[in-house]
Amino acid sequence: MSATGRHRWSGDAIVVLGAVVLHPTLWWAALAALVRLARRGWWHRAPFLPVPGEAYWRFRLETAFGGDAGSGEALSRADVVAYLKWCRRTRPGRG
């Protein structure tokens, strides 16, 4: 958790939702990615949403952008759209 008491992904969730809402052709890919990234047993722990755990989210951002994931590297809508297009292209018929 960050110093504000919020998970890193909570701020990134706004970016992700903004990108997905604007691209209806990527909605199924986004849903499939959400299912793949959600932590196991997410319904047992707050915030009771199918989101990745904080450590896993930080790891994914670090492997995507390099360096320290906590350094404030901003996830952009373009990053999200590119990732979802890649998911759709590499997993045909499955999102």
Secondary structure as the mmCIF struct_conf table of DSSP 4:
data_model
#
loop_
_struct_conf.conf_type_id
_struct_conf.id
_struct_conf.beg_label_comp_id
_struct_conf.beg_label_asym_id
_struct_conf.beg_label_seq_id
_struct_conf.end_label_comp_id
_struct_conf.end_label_asym_id
_struct_conf.end_label_seq_id
TURN_TY1_P TURN_TY1_P1 ALA A 3 THR A 4
BEND BEND1 GLY A 5 ARG A 6
HELX_RH_AL_P HELX_RH_AL_P1 ARG A 8 VAL A 21
TURN_TY1_P TURN_TY1_P2 LEU A 22 LEU A 22
HELX_RH_3T_P HELX_RH_3T_P1 PRO A 24 LEU A 26
HELX_RH_AL_P HELX_RH_AL_P2 TRP A 27 LEU A 37
BEND BEND2 ALA A 38 ALA A 38
HELX_LH_PP_P HELX_LH_PP_P1 ARG A 39 ARG A 39
TURN_TY1_P TURN_TY1_P3 ARG A 40 GLY A 41
HELX_RH_3T_P HELX_RH_3T_P2 TRP A 42 HIS A 44
BEND BEND3 ARG A 45 ARG A 45
TURN_TY1_P TURN_TY1_P4 ALA A 46 PRO A 47
BEND BEND4 LEU A 49 PRO A 50
HELX_RH_AL_P HELX_RH_AL_P3 GLU A 54 PHE A 65
BEND BEND5 GLY A 67 GLY A 67
HELX_RH_3T_P HELX_RH_3T_P3 ALA A 69 SER A 71
HELX_LH_PP_P HELX_LH_PP_P2 GLU A 73 LEU A 75
HELX_RH_AL_P HELX_RH_AL_P4 ARG A 77 THR A 90
BEND BEND6 ARG A 91 ARG A 91
TURN_TY1_P TURN_TY1_P5 PRO A 92 GLY A 93
#
